[in-house]
Amino acid sequence: MLCCRAERTGQGLECSLSSMHSCAIRACGALSEDQPDRLPGFLLRLLSIFVPSAVHDIARAAGCFDHFIPAAARHCAAIASKYERQVYAGLLAEILSEADYSRFTELHAAEWRRLREKP
């Protein structure tokens, strides 16, 4: 994720992790209000950059947590290695409530089947 300050990126500088976190919260909140159709893709991008707990916190802080679980399920299902998917799901199990984790596993299973379905 690039710094959201054009003057910094123009100089080849990057934001600190905490600054990126703050920018992500603002961007997530703005997308949630102005362009909710872009929010799932944005969360997927965040999930490829940050650890799941950071994106979880971003989504909670921005008020777009309802979109986090489906995005996390899509991201996890797309991971090629079974072992890496299990590790990723384990990280989510540590931060999600039982109900949210159950929803994640259902969505993950459906997405995994969809991605690997033969035409």
PyMOL commands that set and color helices and strands:
alter all, ss='L'
color gray80, all
select helices_A, chain A and resi 6-10+17-34+36-49+52-62+65-77+82-95+98-116
alter helices_A, ss='H'
color red, helices_A
deselect
rebuild
show_as cartoon
